[in-house]
Amino acid sequence: MTPSPHYLSPDQARRIRRWEAWNMGYFVVAFITLLTLLVFSSQLGLSDGNDWSGLGIIIALLVIPIIVLQLRLACPACGERIGWQAKMMAPDQCRHCHTFLRAR
């Protein structure tokens, strides 16, 4: 028998929406920065066609926070890490406790 689904309290829903806002905001900033770096990398002196080490470090520094944000998300109801189940937004429902993470 599967447990009956529950809904988040308003405070728990605010925490999830805050995570989504941070996640989406950082993704937009990182995407624009990455696109700018790739387009202007040779003019900025970050790559010369053969050596991309400087640009590679900057790309890694842009991607690492995305991974950290993904792995930081936990279900506010049960505390179980959601991790890669969430992409840009929180999933509709927690796999562990079946609490709905989206509005009713």
C-alpha positions in Angstrom: 0.0 0.0 0.0 1.4 3.4 -1.0 1.3 6.3 1.5 -1.2 9.0 0.8 0.3 12.1 -0.7 0.5 15.3 1.3 1.0 18.9 0.4 3.7 21.4 1.6 3.0 24.0 4.2 3.2 27.6 2.9 6.7 28.0 4.5 7.9 24.8 2.9 6.6 25.8 -0.5 8.4 29.2 -0.1 11.7 27.4 0.5 11.2 25.3 -2.7 10.3 28.4 -4.7 13.3 30.2 -3.3 15.6 27.3 -4.4 13.9 27.4 -7.9 14.5 31.1 -8.2 18.2 30.8 -7.2 18.7 27.8 -9.5 17.0 29.6 -12.5 18.8 32.9 -11.8 22.2 31.3 -11.6 21.6 29.2 -14.7 20.7 32.3 -16.7 23.7 34.2 -15.5 26.0 31.2 -16.1 24.6 30.6 -19.5 25.0 34.3 -20.6 28.5 34.4 -19.1 29.5 31.1 -20.8 28.1 32.2 -24.1 30.0 35.5 -23.9 33.2 33.8 -22.8 33.0 31.3 -25.7 32.3 34.0 -28.3 35.0 36.4 -27.0 37.5 33.9 -25.5 40.3 34.6 -28.1 39.8 38.4 -27.8 40.0 38.1 -24.0 43.1 36.0 -24.2 41.5 32.9 -22.6 42.2 30.6 -25.5 44.5 30.6 -28.5 43.1 27.7 -30.5 45.4 25.1 -29.0 45.4 26.0 -25.3 42.0 26.1 -23.5 43.2 25.7 -20.0 42.2 29.2 -18.8 38.8 28.9 -20.4 38.4 25.4 -19.1 39.0 26.6 -15.5 36.4 29.3 -15.9 33.9 26.9 -17.4 34.4 24.5 -14.5 33.9 27.4 -12.0 30.6 28.2 -13.8 29.4 24.6 -13.8 30.3 23.6 -10.2 27.7 25.8 -8.6 25.0 24.3 -10.8 25.9 20.8 -9.5 26.0 22.1 -5.9 22.6 23.7 -6.3 21.1 20.5 -7.7 22.6 18.3 -4.9 21.5 20.7 -2.2 17.8 20.5 -2.8 16.0 18.3 -0.2 12.3 17.7 0.3 11.1 20.1 3.0 8.6 17.5 4.3 11.0 14.5 4.8 14.5 15.9 4.3 15.3 13.3 1.6 17.7 14.7 -1.1 16.0 15.2 -4.4 19.2 15.7 -6.3 19.1 15.0 -10.1 15.3 14.2 -10.0 15.0 18.0 -10.2 16.2 19.7 -13.3 15.6 23.4 -13.4 12.6 23.3 -11.1 11.6 21.0 -8.2 9.8 17.9 -9.3 6.0 17.6 -8.9 6.3 15.1 -6.1 8.9 13.7 -3.8 9.8 10.1 -4.6 10.5 9.2 -1.0 7.4 10.6 0.9 5.1 11.3 -2.1 4.5 14.9 -0.9 3.5 17.2 -3.7 6.1 19.9 -4.2 3.9 21.9 -6.6 1.0 24.0 -5.7 -2.4 22.3 -5.2 
